[in-house]
Amino acid sequence: MILFSETQINQVTNNTDINAGYAIEVYWQYLRLNKTSLPGSNLVRTNSRNNTASPTYPFSGAVQLYLDLKGLNKAKTFHSAANRACSYLTYCCGDKDLTEFNRSDATAFRDD
């Protein structure tokens, strides 16, 4: 009969988790290095700046759509607050396409 203490069981469990994580990492590295088609790669969107035919969604249009959908039967203060908050972003970063906002825009907005 073999007896294990709780510490030994936890150590075995941790080693198993580490080994499984390592095996997954090795597999993904193999796929990346061999440039094989990854599962779900057809679902990944390309950068909109490379696709000139893709539709554009300006921030101001998104704000208006939000107010049209969520602002029904809301008080005037709801619309005022949403427009004010969105005008701060537009003032700071401009009325960009939604796909063109990036980390530097978020940092500029936060620091402003």
Number of C-alpha atoms within 10 A of each C-alpha: 2 3 6 8 7 9 9 11 11 12 11 12 12 12 12 12 12 12 12 12 12 12 12 12 12 12 11 13 12 12 13 12 8 9 9 9 10 10 7 7 8 8 7 7 7 8 10 14 10 8 9 8 8 10 9 14 14 15 21 18 14 14 15 15 12 13 16 11 9 12 15 10 7 10 9 9 9 15 17 11 11 15 15 12 10 17 17 13 19 15 10 16 15 15 17 15 16 14 13 14 14 9 8 10 15 14 10 12 15 10 8 9
